[in-house]
Amino acid sequence: KQEVTQIPAALSVPEGENLVLNCSFTDSAIYNLQWFRQDPGKGLTSLLLIQSSQREQTSGRLNASLDKSSGRSTLYIAASQPGDSATYLCAVMVPAAGNKLTFGGGTRVLVKP
Amino acid sequence: KAGVTQTPRYLIKTRGQQVTLSCSPISGHRSVSWYQQTPGQGLQFLFEYFSETQRNKGNFPGRFSGRQFSNSRSEMNVSTLELGDSALYLCASSSDSQAHYGYTFGSGTRLTVV
């Protein structure tokens, strides 16, 4: 059974500092991995999608890496801003489980001005 | 292009009642999935539909059911509501049968059971 872990559960950084968010998963036979952002009481906003054959994806200040062999993905957010404050969730899809996302518990980020 | 639309945004129901939530996927998307989010359990998969067929179901009691219509719109129903059913219910859609391009989520329906 796929398990996804995100540590730490919460993170507070001063504005301008780079953010490093971690995601680990137990079953390396993933189809893809997706990073989401969630603001309080809102839905999920997709940030980056990494296919199993890819090592990284980039979008603006965001960069996500994927290392299937070690079961890890890292989301980097450069030069953090107060508007980056949110909960960040990673989710993996495993072919054996069908089209179902397994989510980590999320990392709650606070960027202090 | 409109995103995933969920209605209603908020609901308050009494224990024992039933509720129906609606989800309209992005135009052209044929896969619709439902998730429940609670502070204690996080995000948990409910079920997934593709072309009106339920392809996958999570570990939830039979009180939770769903369906998908020919226009890909989906509904989920919860009967005999319990206090523990209070949660944010999220719907997601994908463009292809294998979610190659990932999922797009709606804003959710906040259900409160009193």
Interface residues (C-beta under 8 A of the other chain):
Chain A: Y31 N32 Q34 F36 G41 K42 G43 L44 T45 S46 L49 Q51 L89 A91 M93 A97 G98 N99 K100 L101 T102 F103 G104 G105 G106
Chain B: V4 Q6 S31 S33 Y35 G42 L43 F45 E48 F50 R55 N56 G58 L88 L90 A92 S94 S97 Q98 A99 H100 Y101 G102 Y103 T104 F105 G106 S107 G108 R110
